[in-house]
Amino acid sequence: MAEIVCELYPFIVALYLVDALAWVSTREVVFASLTGESFRTRRPGLNLIGLLPFAMDLRVAANRPIATRSGVLVPPEGPVTAGALSNPSNYQTVPYTEARQAKIEHTTVKFNDFTRWKAPTPGAALHVQALVLELSGLSEAQRDDRIRKQLRAAFDPEEARRRLDEFSAAAEPLVALDDALFFTIFIVLPGCAILAPAIPALVAIVAALSACLWAVTAAATVRLARRLATLSILRPDAVRLATVLLLPPTAFRGRHALAAELVHDLEPLAIAAALAPGECHGQLVRAERAAVERALAAEGPDHWKHAWKLRSELLTDLLERTGLRETEPVAPRGSEVGLICPACTAAYRPGFERCSDCNVALVSAIPNS
């Protein structure tokens, strides 16, 4: 038994590390925390996420379809240049007569044969589909009211904090199981196999204990997922959850898979205001304000202008509720400022090379358009 454990241990560690690696798209914002309290945004690209049992990661889309009174504006697929999501010509307009037939394929919303939107999580895709189906049955005036109500809810930082608190309270009984499974598999079991190979009964007992902890942890995680769904706190990603719980070395990451869906329908700004205040929030405010200004200055149809004016109003309201003045998020121009993002005009101290929000190279001055 000890020899088998020693041979399998490198593969178990490799499996664990591979499962902890996650790709962060430029189309989403990922809020990560090592302890479940202090959150920071992850840079786009390959990241080591959720390495520890008590870590938490929240995913939210940064480029949702824009619901208007006359149809849904769907952002382009694939990579886009900085500022492209503020240009109406880059969006495809899907009237509600077509949008009501939208279908879901895991994390993708298919509005028709040619227009689709890939969400960061299945819950985000289901949320967009449900909103579109609801709007398709309303009049234009009713749609305006519903869209305003939905956006106000999405810009509510208190909702993000409430969900996190409720999730933490519901998942508290699972914390001890996750920690015990992690400790047994990665510390106790290899320790017994290496330090006490002459006592096969001890290794067998620890291996059996690991198997029991795995089964109990998986069952408790599934029970937690059902409870959270019943309480309408989130819609669990069943495929991701099953993949994580299938193997003992990753089963303690079930809470990570559940937490990813926690704030799928909220705006990144609202989440940052509640969970990641300070410079993280300020960077998102700068990017949002720059996007609003570009969108309102663009030659777009009336429903485009109306949608972005509403976002501008909600941005101002959010700044007032969080106690930030309109000028606070922008870093002062002076000798301490290094480079500037050409997309969102965020100013960075010397030493930075790329914008953490737009993922574009910083420049010494904003180029003339």
Sequence and secondary structure as in RCSB ss.txt:
>XXXX:A:sequence
MAEIVCELYPFIVALYLVDALAWVSTREVVFASLTGESFRTRRPGLNLIGLLPFAMDLRVAANRPIATRSGVLVP
PEGPVTAGALSNPSNYQTVPYTEARQAKIEHTTVKFNDFTRWKAPTPGAALHVQALVLELSGLSEAQRDDRIRKQ
LRAAFDPEEARRRLDEFSAAAEPLVALDDALFFTIFIVLPGCAILAPAIPALVAIVAALSACLWAVTAAATVRLA
RRLATLSILRPDAVRLATVLLLPPTAFRGRHALAAELVHDLEPLAIAAALAPGECHGQLVRAERAAVERALAAEG
PDHWKHAWKLRSELLTDLLERTGLRETEPVAPRGSEVGLICPACTAAYRPGFERCSDCNVALVSAIPNS
>XXXX:A:secstr
 HHHHHHHHHHHHHHHHHHHEEEE TTEEEEEESSSSS EE  SEEEE   STT EEEEEESS  EE SSEEEE 
 SS   TTGGG GGGSEEEEHHHHTT EEETTEEESSSS EEE SSHHHHHHHHHHHHHHHTS HHHHHHHHHHH
HHHHT HHHHHHHHHHHHHHHHHHHHHHHHHHHIIIIIHHHHHHH TT HHHHHHHHHHHHHHHHHHHHHHHHHH
HHHHHTTS    HHHHHHHHTSGGGGGGHHHHHHTTTTTTS HHHHHHHHSTTHHHHHHHHHHHHHHHHHHHS  
 HHHHHHHHHHHHHHHHHHHHHT  TTTTS   STT  EE TTT  EE TT  B TTT  B BSS    
